[in-house]
Amino acid sequence: MSIENSALWAQLESLAQTAKGRPLIELFEDEPKRAERFKIEADGLYFDYSKTSINAESRKALLQLAESQDVEGLKHKMFAGEPINTTEDRAVLHTALRAPKSAAVHCEGRNISDEIHDTLKHMQRLCESVDNGHWRGHSGAKITDVVHIGIGGSDLGPFMVCDALKNYASTQCCVHFVSNVDGAALTSALKNLNPDTTLFLIASKSFTTEETLKNAHSAKKWFLEKTKADQAAIAQHFIAMTTNSLAAIDFGIDAQNILSFGDYVGGRFSLWSSIGLPIALAIGFDNFKQMLAGAHAMDQHFLNAPPTKNIPLMLALVGIWHRNFCHYETLAILPYAQDLQSLPAYLQQMDMESNGKEIDKKGRALPFETGPVIFGASGTNGQHAFYQLIHQSKTIIPCEFIAFKQSLSPLNEHHQTLLSHVIAQSRALMIGTQGTQQTAPPEKTFSGNRPSTTLIIDQLTPYRLGQLLALYEHKIFVQGAIWGLNSFDQPGVQLGKVLAADIALHISALKDNMASLDEVDGSTQKLLKHLYCE
């Protein structure tokens, strides 16, 4: 029987309908200990989901839904290295990247732990060599700047982490990021750099990604033209993180400067692999290892914590409740930490590329909603941008607040103000103006009854950031498992790439006055003619 036709699904729909008519604040009035019963504390994390319409009965049903979809079994298959990426027949083992060497992790009949830790040692040697000045450019100058060239998961993750942990920077190297194929991105990054002291990192799993290679070749051309060096100098200024060593060597990169990773690592889950080299260069290898340790701790929590005390599982089930039974289409990620300003964009890609699908693993078109639309911004900036709609629009947008108990800034009074805002926003969403017992004109009335969760973390450290990112990875996994999706491929990304290559051929033909645009639609014809013929 399909999940949506099950008695459990019908029960959850009925429970959601009943909950819809009750203000959230009444749940606290009926159950004085609700805040205690609907929170989880684990290893420096405090997760509160009491400001949602979930009650004991609906929580029990949601847990049964996860059990009926064998989330537990699929979880253990993932950690065991079974090929749960069914469309590509691959294992999904980003968790192995942060496991200790003593953990035997098998993939396709071999223990991959040794190769993972050999790569980590390689990364450590490179980081130490650059940091202590042993790595020199072709002219003998010390490296001062690193330019990371990638796109998608190979860019968003490293960029976000470097920004989040900039207070832990322990090296003299400045790391720059280039992803967009728009030439303005690379031009801006290179504008004030000295090629003699610049090291380039090329991140592409296949080493065929069009945008990355276009930027990489332009960077190489810039380097050779500026330095007047020969091709041999490329070896001292370019490193590749890829599974396609031959293509990287053809590009001119020395074989010793190629860091590989397994096919079992997907792009949006790859910052734990050699793709994380810019992170290690920016914050130091010891801090990078601390981030891995935090992620591994969350892996163990996800594996072993009982269901009602399992933060990734419960965060995922709150999302299932909101998406499938309350029918909320959108989710706001709201970190009250300026250093996490890039986290919403990172989680947007991870979530929407993983679960933005309507076809399940069996090829069935699903009749229910899957991944929500993700957006967000750091607090309090977001409050002055889009919170108006969150508070007063007819569209209800569940919010996931993230805050830190302690600040890294010496301006403690600022942090107190920040924390007062995050707590106030979650309360305002729930109670509205009616809960304040103040008379307000209609335009200043807030209906309230808008759900949110709050995750409070001790402090933004590499270890805690590792926990946080792994938590969201597992949340997305759980939701994909319940929906019956393969969360680890992204076929929807490919069509645009195929059509872009076709359009590029038309553009070349137009420039040579040889074009026939009969194959494309009228709008595309007009756009191409406007761009290249008028």
Salt bridges, closest charged atoms under 4 A:
GLU4 OE2 - ARG364 NH1 2.86
GLU26 OE1 - ARG22 NH2 3.36
ASP30 OD2 - ARG22 NH2 2.19
GLU31 OE2 - ARG37 NH1 3.07
GLU36 OE2 - LYS39 NZ 3.32
GLU41 OE2 - LYS39 NZ 2.69
ASP43 OD1 - ARG464 NH1 3.55
ASP48 OD2 - LYS51 NZ 3.94
GLU72 OE1 - LYS75 NZ 3.02
GLU72 OE2 - HIS76 NE2 3.10
GLU88 OE1 - ARG90 NH1 3.81
GLU108 OE1 - ARG110 NH1 3.86
GLU115 OE2 - ARG110 NH2 3.31
ASP145 OD1 - HIS176 NE2 2.77
ASP163 OD1 - LYS166 NZ 3.11
ASP196 OD1 - HIS138 NE2 2.72
ASP299 OD2 - ARG98 NE 2.79
ASP299 OD1 - HIS474 NE2 2.71
ASP339 OD1 - LYS166 NZ 2.92
GLU353 OE1 - ARG268 NH1 3.01
ASP360 OD2 - ARG364 NE 3.63
GLU369 OE2 - HIS327 ND1 3.07
GLU400 OE2 - LYS475 NZ 3.07
ASP458 OD2 - ARG464 NH2 3.45
GLU473 OE1 - HIS94 NE2 3.74
GLU473 OE1 - ARG98 NH2 2.84
ASP489 OD1 - LYS357 NZ 2.88
ASP502 OD2 - HIS506 NE2 3.65
GLU534 OE1 - HIS530 ND1 3.23
